[in-house]
Amino acid sequence: MPTSTFRRQMLSIGALAATGTLMLSGCAGGFDDGGDAASGDTPTRIVAAIPTDPTSMDPIKSGALVVLSVFFHTFDQLVTITADGELAPKLATEWTANDDLTQWDFTLQEGVTASNGEAITAEDVAFSYQTILADPTGENFAYLSSVASVEAVDDLTVRFTLKSPFSAFPRNTSLISIVPADTYQEMGADAFAQAPIGSGPYLFDKIQTGVSYDLVRNDGYWGDAPAIESISLQPVSSDESRVNGVLSGSLDVAPIGPTQVESVEGQDSAQVFSALSNGVVFLGVNSTSGVLTDARIREAIGLAIDKEAITEGLLSGLAEPAATTLAPAVEGYSEDVTDPAYDPERARELLAEAGYAGEPIPFDYATDGRIPLSADVAQTIQASLEEVGITIDLRGADQQAHTLKVRGREMEGIYLNTWAPSTVDGDLPLTDLYEPAGNNNYAQDPRTAELAAEQRGVEGASRLDVFAELLSYSNEQGYYVPLYVPMNNYAADADLDWTPRADGLFDFTQTSFK
Amino acid sequence: MLLFIARRLALAVATVLAVVTIAFVLGRATGEPGALLLPDNATQADVEALNSALGFDRPLLLQYLDTLAGLVTGDFGDSYRLRESALGLVLERVPATIELAFWAFVIGLALAVVAALAIQLTGSRVLRAIVGWAGALRQSVPDFFFALLLVLAFSVLLGALPSLGRTSYASLVLPVVTLVTGQFVMYLRLLDAALSEQAGQDFVRTAIAQGQRRSTVLFTRMLPNAIVPVLGMAGLNLGGLLGGTVVVEVVFAWPGLGKLLTDAVSQRDFPIVQAGLVFVALAFVIVNTAVDVLVRRIDTRTAAA
């Protein structure tokens, strides 16, 4: 074959392919002028990494935690949970309950409009809640399981009628975003998800599903104007990439793992934020399975684990030992609830008393995902337990397979799990841990279910007493082994003036650059 | 040629069908997605309601036929998690994937051709050893680790290139360098072996004896022959790249197909898995067909066969 033909063919194929590629780049909108806008003046744009990609931008359907980092900026919720876990007004200025806590009236802020001009009134609030309640398969439905009905009493008053008393109900409303009802209905849910309209301090500028969620300041916002003009939330799944992103200036703030804190601390261009989270890492226990039916063996497991070896050694002090299944930041936590200290001698005695003869106990954990260093944590626990003579059958799985096993109540021994209530209130985990429908509730103890329901009917100090009773009882029975409260760690631009939230979500309305 | 294309089409259909069937069986064996979609405080009743709303309570055969119907109409349904058209989500990621795959492929191959020709033209053993060694050394380092080294050097220390995202042509540099350097040595070895083998053959010796310049013989006689086996390999490789380069995509937060698909698999987001696999299977078949056509045109012996 003559050279010229060969060369011409190769050239034309190459040219064709190159054109095609460039055209495709063009079709996708080409490139953005992304990155950090840090030059000269104080920057007013934040690029923040989120660890997983958010779900749909329709807040009626979407309720996954990570998506709240978007919705806190773009929509109003009735109330808000502040960075330190306190309940505070947002769209609602005040709220009152009737005597038995079954009916809640919320008074709304006057003169609120969505970014397209539609007024936000009690009708819109009622519509948002009613639409969620109409679809039991929605992600937000579980947060409203206590609600019987919602109605607009007048333009500025919304009334919630509950199925049973619930003192912490306002906290659950911090998770539910209000959409402008007419706009939502006119557009339809699918179109709304593509171009969502809310009344929050920021507007959606550009959505690239799974790539970036760009927001700009809403200059017509009814509340205080935030300092930051634009926010870009970008899913970055790798820990290493998030650290490098901050160190190289591609990102302004990013969640990082406990092992990476030290490497960021030594850098001039970046700072570390660490704050105790609202979550507790614990061992779930199937107290109906094999030797674990014996309370002495469950107690021995708790006594044999050296929590400080995990928090100080493995996690370099970026966690605190936990004595209950609630973290200190969470409403319902009580300092009075204690659990027995590390005592391997006592553990051995209990095992001997119970006649434990080395029957293997399955120990399930997720090798990745929600608990940083989970594999190392699991191995440390295994070593502690084997030290006192307990035989452990360690079984690792990926996070999703592990979650499916937890949710299917399929655990046969002990398992590593974590609970972080997004309402920063102790009520949320109770259903899952202590009530009959709970995925982690193997014991099905009527006493815990009774106390879980009881705290909903009381307020203030008496509510805390019920929590203390429940959590102490849980510890005594060894239904769970609380391990530690991890810190949320972030690498951030050295000039960022920001307070991280206990729940690990982003809210930049109070943030600025120095 | 018509018969050839018809055979290829039939093969493509069979491939896609097989891929979809295997994905369906494996997917259904790993559990239903409801529990992964709802928050932790959702009860088992909520999860079951969602699973049946998604159609998981229907007979498996019916679900399978539905999947096949979706395949024919091109409607794979909405992603369970993202609640958008699964095919749309896959197609959104395709440009980023093609971009990376194309440049990695072209530059990797071109570099290998240049290096192989330089080795032949100079006849230098030292050059061959150096290039071969360097390539092998790079290939022995895992991609994610090499990528991190690049990021540390060029993004963190020098601040010259973005460490993640797809925001400008500069974003392409580090991911492409990672892929190119990883593949270079494979192409080089194939080419070098093929060229060296031909160097000793009669038609080459005759051509040189006739007084043709060594470079002329190399370009006109040897290269077209040597490129044939390389193209076959490169085609397979390009198909693989088009399926997404998960490791590189994760390190550079590159919005390609690989990350979308692996996430969808672990989230049991079956519509995305199906749509993505059909795309990858088709891309594979198309690239390989294109390579075969190309080889037949370059190598007249296969065309006659």
Interface residues (C-beta under 8 A of the other chain):
Chain A: M1 P2 T3 F6 Q9 I13 G14 A17 A18 G20 T21 L24 S25 C27 A28 F31 D32 D33 G34 G35 D53 T55 S56 D58 K61 S62 G63 A64 L65 P136 T137 E139 F141 A142 Y143 S145 D190 A193 Q208 T209 G210 V211 S212 Q234 P235 V236 S237 S238 E240 S241 N244 G245 L247 S248 G249 S250 L251 D398 Q399 Q400 A401 T403 L404 R407 G408 R409 W419 S422 L428 P429 T431 D432 A437 G438 N439
Chain B: T30 G31 A35 L36 L37 L38 P39 D40 N41 A42 T43 Q44 A45 D46 V47 A49 L50 A53 R81 L82 R83 E84 L89 E92 R93 V94 P95 A96 I98 E99 F102 W103 V106 L148 V151 L152 S155 V156 G159 P162 S163 L164 G165 R166 T167 S168 Y169 S171 F219 T220 P224 V250 V251 F252 A253 P255 K259 L260 D263 S266 Q267 R268 L294 R297 I298 T300
